[in-house]
């Protein structure tokens, strides 16, 4: 008579085949304003994965105004925080990859674009040394 215990076999197989967890950094989210009129704007969201493995993504953005429409992501807004996560076809970001297929329109003033950095001043040329007198 066999006293086979399936849970013992399952636990043993799980221990043998378990893979160590891989720590991954979270994705980063940012956005670029594409259009602006009056007190409304539309923007494209970029989701960047700094990891060496594909990741299922979610994250938050700080936005100005109230988001009225958002496409290609699940979303929820609370105050100036917009929480996003992928939908079926874009829920994973490739290793070292970026998604840019997400967009939104909001009522409110768009954030001012970051100013362009001022160019560094060119170094002044060093004066040429005066010629030394020739020995007599």
N, C-alpha and C positions, 0 to 999 in steps of 0.2 A: 504494500500500500504506500503510495507516494504522498508525502506531506508537503507538496510544492506550495510555496508562498509567493504569489506573483509580485507582491509589493517589495519583497526582499530582492528579487531579480531586477525589478525596475530601479530600485535605489542603487544597486550595484552597477547597473549599466549607466545610470546617470552620473555616478561618480567617475567611471572610466572615461566617458565621452564628454564630460563637462569641459568647456573652454573657459580659461580665465577671462574675467571681465576686462574690457579695454576701456580705459578712461579717455574720454574725448572732451575737448573744449566745446563750449556752446557756440552756436552760430552767431554772427553779428548781423544786425539789420540796420540799414540806413535808407534814406530816400532822397530823391532829387526832384525838385519842382519842375514840371514840364510846361505847364500853362498857368497863367494867373490873370484874373480879371476882377475888378472891383474888390469885393471881400470874399472871393472864392478862388480855389486853386486845385489843380490835379497834380499828382506826383507818381513816380515809379519807385517801387520798393526793391531794394537789392538784399538778398539773403546770401551771405558768404560763409563758407565752411572752411575753417583753417586746418581741419584734420586730414589725416592720411587715409581715412575710411569714410564711406558714405554715412550720413546721419539723417535721422528723422528730425525735422526742425520745428521749433516754435520759438517765439521771442517777443520782445516788446519794443515799442518806439515811443518817443515823445513827439506829439504833434500839436500844431496850433489849430484851434477851432474844432468844429464837430464834423466827423467823417459822415458823409451822406451816402456814398457808394464806395464799395471796395470789391475788387474782382480777383479771382484765382487764389483765395485764401479764406480760411475761417477767421473770424475776427470778433472782437468785443472792445468797446471803448469805455473807459472810466476816467473822467476828467481829461487830462492831457496824455494819458497813457493808452496806447493802442496795443492790444495783445493779438498776435497773429500765429497761425499754424497752417501747415500745408493741407491741401486737399488731395484726394487719391493720387492723381497723376503727378503732382509736384511735392509730395510729402517728404521726399528724400533729396538731399543735396549731395552731388558727387564729391569725391575727395578733392580738396583744394578747389572746389567749384563755386559758382555763383549763379543764383536764380535771379532773373530780372523780369519775370512775367507777371508780377503783381502790381496792381495800381490802385489808387484811390482818389476821390474828389472830396473836398471838404469846404465848409463855409467857415470863413475866418481869414485873417490876413496870413499869407504864407510867410514863413521865416525868411529873413533877409539872406541872400547868398553870402557865403564866406568871402571876405575881401581877398583879392589876389595878393599874394605876397609881394612885397616891394623887392625889386632886384637889389642884390648886394652891390655896393659901390665897387667900381673897379679899383684895384690898388694903384696908387700913384707910382710911377716908375722911379726907381732909385737914381739919384743924380750920378752921372759918370764921374769918377775921380779925375781931378786935374792931373795933367801929365807932370811927372817929376822932372826937375831940371837935369840936363845931361851933365855928367861929371866933366870938370875942366881938364 
